[in-house]
Amino acid sequence: MSEVLVVASKVKKYIKDQSGMSTSATVMEALTKSVQSACDQAIENAKREKRKTVMDRDFG
């Protein structure tokens, strides 16, 4: 697994606060993959627009 890109304690707290549920250890790896994928797509969107800055509009 690559470096985790999410703050595990914050994710676990959010899930607990919203649902009362616990969080599996494998959630951080899955979330990291999702974040990496979103970032990769945003990078490509910025490159396509010939920018050197990734902006909020590059996501989604």
Number of C-alpha atoms within 10 A of each C-alpha: 6 8 7 15 14 13 10 15 10 10 15 18 15 14 14 13 11 9 9 10 12 11 16 8 10 8 13 18 16 12 16 18 16 13 15 15 12 14 15 12 15 20 19 14 18 17 14 9 11 9 12 9 12 15 12 8 9 17 14 8
